[in-house]
Amino acid sequence: MHHHFDTEIDLHGCHVDEAIREIERVLYRPKPQSMLIIHGNGTGALKKAVREFIAGNSYVRDYIFGEDINFPGCDGVVIVYT
């Protein structure tokens, strides 16, 4: 199965503030898009922060957690639509 996203963001190794800035850089572009955000699991802090940011952001039209659709990477990814 092949998946295509307009943008893929790999946040491995980022601190929470860096990760949010990187998401914002892409999220606030003017045209609608799809994004695969790879946050991984680690301690869970980045995953929690990214998912809370996405869930509460008015620029996000829809989002799907990887584990909800058995997407490769499962609970280490979130798919975002703007």
C-alpha positions in Angstrom: 0.0 0.0 0.0 1.4 3.4 -1.1 0.5 6.6 0.7 1.1 10.1 -0.6 1.1 13.2 1.5 1.9 16.7 0.4 4.4 17.0 3.3 6.1 14.6 5.7 7.6 15.9 8.9 9.9 13.7 10.9 10.2 15.1 14.5 12.6 12.5 15.9 15.2 14.2 18.1 13.2 17.5 18.4 12.3 19.1 21.6 8.6 20.0 22.0 9.1 23.7 21.2 11.2 22.9 18.0 8.6 20.3 16.9 5.7 22.7 17.3 7.5 25.4 15.3 8.2 23.0 12.5 4.6 21.9 12.4 3.5 25.6 12.4 5.9 26.4 9.5 4.0 23.9 7.3 0.5 24.1 8.8 0.1 27.8 8.2 0.7 27.6 4.4 -2.2 29.1 2.4 -3.2 26.0 0.4 -5.0 22.9 1.7 -2.6 20.0 2.2 -2.1 16.6 3.8 0.8 16.0 6.2 2.3 12.9 7.8 3.8 13.9 11.1 6.2 11.3 12.6 6.6 12.0 16.3 7.6 8.6 17.5 7.0 7.4 21.0 10.1 7.9 23.2 9.1 9.2 26.6 5.7 10.2 25.3 6.1 14.0 25.9 6.5 14.9 22.2 3.7 12.6 21.1 1.4 14.2 23.7 2.4 17.8 22.8 2.0 17.2 19.1 -1.4 15.6 19.3 -2.7 18.2 21.7 -1.5 21.0 19.4 -3.1 19.3 16.3 -6.4 18.6 18.1 -6.7 22.2 19.3 -5.6 24.0 16.1 -8.2 25.8 14.0 -6.1 25.3 10.8 -6.6 21.6 11.1 -9.6 20.4 9.1 -9.2 16.7 10.2 -6.6 14.4 11.7 -6.2 10.7 12.1 -3.9 8.9 14.6 -1.9 6.2 12.9 -3.1 3.5 15.4 -6.7 4.2 14.5 -6.2 3.0 10.9 -3.3 0.6 11.5 -1.0 2.9 9.5 2.7 2.0 9.3 4.3 3.5 12.4 0.9 3.3 14.2 0.9 5.3 17.4 4.1 7.1 16.4 2.4 9.1 13.6 -0.5 11.4 13.0 -2.0 12.3 9.6 -3.3 15.9 9.3 -5.5 17.6 6.7 -5.8 21.3 6.4 
